[in-house]
Amino acid sequence: MLPEKCRDFEHSGQKVLASRLGYRITMRFVLSFFGRVFHHPHVVFTEKMLCPEKQDYDIFADGMENMLEAHERIARAISTMAAFRRLVRR
């Protein structure tokens, strides 16, 4: 019933860092918890929605790459802002 851990995998010779997503809900989780809200939770949350990489590995890998690039850009910007603030305080 617990969410399952996302795992990294290889696609077209490149490592896809899917583990950065953390955990995903499973169909068992959906049926147990969303069954309290929806009469047919399996219709609202399909297997394809719960495992988007199985729809199209190329698109999923590209989306993960875009997300990781955005994380890196933001981390660099935050680091630069923190360094600037330290200089200004002196």
Long-range contacts (C-beta under 8 A, 24 or more apart in sequence): 1-26, 1-28, 1-29, 1-32, 2-26, 2-29, 3-29, 9-53, 11-57, 11-58, 11-61, 12-57, 12-58, 12-61, 14-61, 16-53, 16-60, 16-61, 16-64, 16-65, 17-64, 17-68, 18-53, 18-60, 18-64, 20-64, 20-67, 20-68, 20-71, 21-64, 24-50, 24-51, 25-50, 26-50
